[in-house]
Amino acid sequence: MEVIVMNKLKVAVALGATCAGCDVAILDLNEKILDVIEIVDFVFWPTAMDFKLDDLKALKDGEVDVGLYHGAIGTEEDEEIAKILRKKSKIVVAFGACANFGGIPSLTNMPYESKMFDVVYKESPSTSNPEGTLPQKETEIEGTKLTLPGIRKRADSLNSVIDVDYYVPGCPPMVPLIEQVVDVLRVFVEKGTLPPKGAVIAGQDTLCKECGRTKPETISYKEFVSPQEVKEIDPDLCLLSQGILCLGPATRSGCGALCTKMNVGCRGCLGPTDKVDDHGLKMISALTSLLEVEHEEEYTEEDFDKLLEKIPDPLGTFYRFTYGVSMISKLHPDKEE
Amino acid sequence: MNQELNPNIVTIEPVTRLEGLAKITVLLNDEGNVKDAFYQVVELRGFERFVQGRPIEEVLRITPRICGVCPIPHHLAPAIAADRIYGVDPPKTAKLLREMMALGHIVHSHILHFYAFALPDFALGEKKEPGTHNIIGLAKTFPDVAKAAIKARGDAQKIQAMIGAKATHPVTVIPGGISKGVTKEDTEKMLEMSNNIVEFGKLGLKVFEDLVVKNKDQMALINSDAYKMDTYYMSIVGPKNTLDFYNSQTVRVIDSKGKEFAKFESDKYLDYIDEHVEPWSYLKFPYLKQIGWKGLVDGPNSGVFRVNALARLNVVDKIETPLAQEAMENMYDVLGGKPAHHTLGFNWARLVEILYCGEKMVELAQDPDFYGPKFREQLSKDMITGEGVGAIEAPRGTLYHHYKTDKEGKVTKANIIVATTNNNAAICLSVKKAAQEMIKKGQYNDDGLNKIEMAFRAYDPCLACATHAMVGQMPLKVEIYDSKKNKIRELTRKL
């Protein structure tokens, strides 16, 4: 990509439906944040600094060199802010799992039998609500109307509403990935060059390549067990071969294997690798092929269904962070609360 | 500048540097005095629904995403609930490691609030241009303090990450323990960082002494009636009513005179706390069940209570670590006794707690069981009791997670009362009280409006948590209506 470079980069950090963990992740550069300030001017970062949306709006179109967006698109306001960021920025980066794939908030896109308002305001055991009061978009108090905005019904990825130049996955992006972003920015400042459009700033292999655990030639397991039910977790052996569900074979590397190093199975917050569209389907096919190797024969759909039945929450596990961009989510109709 | 009431709607400096999603509506009477004020939380996410059907050990990995600023309490409270679902008491090493995470987390969160959000307001003087009143502005004016704050917070985050794999969105705590222990080498590093946090804790109190306690105007503000409120206070306490964030499940409530009103185990919380629903806010209003909901009023006949740093110190009889105990005594001497009702005193209490956490973390790292081979129990599905409550002192106060599961350990019902929700009624009252003091006979100015906002901000309200929502774009908005129902003033925080 070719972009005209300023001396110091103007960076904006905007947000949608987010937990603010991505902001904290940037702060976790700690002392290095002072180095960042040497090459970057933050022109907008409402969580950490005293900016408002009008400050972003007041900038010229294309005046921001790099616009980071974290959080999912959950409301019309999120979408509007994303569009303003796009207009003001030469480069837009989807930062974190929510902006990349919908993230944990997109679990709300799944079909549920219960209604959120009933769960929170009527069925909650600590709630005393004999009259069944529910929050209203308009409440009149002595002639004055108090208003509340409507509640969103789904959360989507950033690229569902605007064109995105680069992707930094992770929940939140880990410090090594953010340092990679800083390196990209530094090269941009010094040489004016950028990675090819659409690049994912993270590892290019699967997590298995960087996990460091020994993988036996055949991975043998009859069923998956919860981590608390395992007698002892071998710290050096592949977790899948110990029956601990791990999304490593389907997930992008780059995190430094933080979770698996601590005996914890990957849940895929970096999303799939470049060639894969649907993270959960990739994981299911990875499991199938591992099983086929093990059984040296075609694994029937029925056999596979049996295995899946033993995974208590396959959708919420295989699509923990990517449900918002999954193929299966497109089968679910939107429902109003 | 003072202005007369007029029908113009003016947008002034937005409220920033807090976790968003609220608006404040002020209604005036014919005389132009404040008739009522409403603090409305305008977002809801409903984590209680979307954890349904998921295994309890996976819920521990989902609920931290309620809030990226305080993910550790949302990992640990459901973990305690999960221990109880299995009816298991984790080994000592696991408890020490979990407590280390909890305390490291308090240090991180309190530093973030005090140094990044609160300190720039009174350390940097009048605000001149956007982008200056923040931690970077602070770094320019007080470079040594800012650097020390960055380092101490960074160390606190590193300690959490050494135990939890990641400080933001930890993953290692499992029902019955923790997935991996730490090494001797890790422990030595944590001890060194904890010692540094003690030093930093002392520095923070000195900075506060110099900038606030010795400043007459600041103290007059802290002591003014606009920022005092007569409520009950709630906190978890250790044995002998000591300050405790993780270990104990005993919750104590005192009245505004300091007398014990209730003491109960967290799994009995439903006997003591009820939540009220108002149609004009997505956030519920917890209150003391025995007293009942009497509306948004303070005083001994109202069930409104407060949590968070100052509430904790009000509730405890003693802090076990010497430096923090001394700092607490000094604070109450200056504030005129215990309990203190000073809403702006929350910041001071946070600094006392940073020092306590540092001292306690040093103790933990020196415990011979801190590293060792036994950090988890092996559990089985036949142990599952089907229900568990876990409570913890999160940075912003008492947090309850309550789950029911099927016999496989899949969640069927979840109920979460977070710290900021516990303070909801109190925040409403504080805002109204400040508004009544700052707007009289239709006279108000920007400074007064900002002081209304300070009442709100003192609670460090984390609305991402409170609504189980993702922090977001919804504004904090202050709307003022005259007696003719005309909107006469609006302050917005668009982001």
Interface residues (C-beta under 8 A of the other chain):
Chain A: A14 L15 G16 A17 T18 C19 A20 G21 C22 D23 V24 A25 L27 D28 N30 E31 I33 L34 I37 F42 V43 P46 T47 A48 M49 D50 F51 K52 L53 D54 D55 G71 A72 G74 T75 E77 D78 I81 C98 G103 I104 P105 L107 T108 M110 Y112 S114 M116 V119 V120 Y121 E123 S124 P125 S126 T127 S128 N129 T133 L134 P135 Q136 T139 I141 E142 G143 T144 L146 L148 P149 I151 A155 C171 P172 M174 S226 P227 Q228 E229 V230 K231 E232 I233 P235 L258 C259 K261 M262 N263 V264 R267 P312 D313 G316 T317 R320
Chain B: P14 T16 R17 E19 T25 L27 K35 D36 F38 Q40 V42 E43 L44 R45 G46 E48 R49 F50 Q52 G53 R54 P55 E57 E58 R61 I62 R65 I66 C67 G68 V69 P71 Y86 L112 A116 P120 K127 P130 G131 T132 H133 N134 I135 I136 A139 K147 I150 K151 R153 G154 Q157 G164 A165 K166 A167 T168 H169 V171 T172 I174 P175 G176 G177 S179 K180 Y269 L270 I273 D274 E275 H276 V277 E278 P279 W280 S281 Y282 K284 P286 K289 W293 R376 E377 Q378 L379 S380 K381 Y400 H402 E408 G409 K410 K413 N415 I417 A464 A469 M470 V471 G472 Q473 M474 Y481 K485 T492 R493 K494 L495
